[in-house]
């Protein structure tokens, strides 16, 4: 009988191999031709399932950024390997930047602030958006409020 944790089957301990603890993709640059100029590559390491750890590589094109977000199921530690990243943005407009993130969960999830505020269903009323962002209601309605 297979046992699943976090949507993945747990291997019989007698069948575990060294490859279950390896991921060789973090050295490969991600495709940053996205609207934000940023892409993340999550390291899938089956042997770490249930250990509460995960890693990801972040690639930033010149002037690329990662939109404001939270990881509701994890703390995140970021190490900048190349370039200069400031507040989730590649602070140099002429070079690429690369980061490595460590998470305190194997399933950190990602919740983008823009999606939570402007694409929620039902929509957030404009007066609440105005108060939350400390702007007038006209500006909040231009931002996407109803």
PEURJO-V992683 format. One record per backbone hydrogen bond with DSSP energy under -0.5 kcal/mol. CO is the residue of the C=O (numbers start at 1). NH is the residue of the N-H. Records with the same first field share a line. If there is no record, write none. Layout:
BEGIN
CO = NH ; NH
END
This chain:
BEGIN
3 = 10
5 = 8
8 = 5
12 = 15
13 = 16
17 = 20
18 = 21
19 = 22
20 = 47
25 = 28
27 = 29
30 = 32
32 = 34
34 = 37
36 = 65
37 = 61
39 = 59
40 = 42
41 = 57
42 = 44
43 = 45 ; 55
44 = 46
45 = 48
46 = 49
48 = 51
54 = 103
55 = 43
56 = 101
57 = 41
58 = 99
59 = 39
60 = 97
61 = 64
64 = 90
65 = 67
68 = 113 ; 114
70 = 72 ; 111
71 = 74
75 = 104
77 = 102
79 = 81 ; 100
82 = 98
84 = 91 ; 92
86 = 89
88 = 66
89 = 86 ; 91
91 = 93
92 = 63 ; 95
97 = 60
98 = 81 ; 82
99 = 58
100 = 79
101 = 56
102 = 77
103 = 54
108 = 73
110 = 112
111 = 70
112 = 116
113 = 117
114 = 118
115 = 119
124 = 146
125 = 128 ; 129
126 = 130
127 = 131
128 = 132
129 = 133
130 = 134 ; 135
136 = 140
137 = 141
138 = 142
139 = 143
140 = 144 ; 145
141 = 144
END
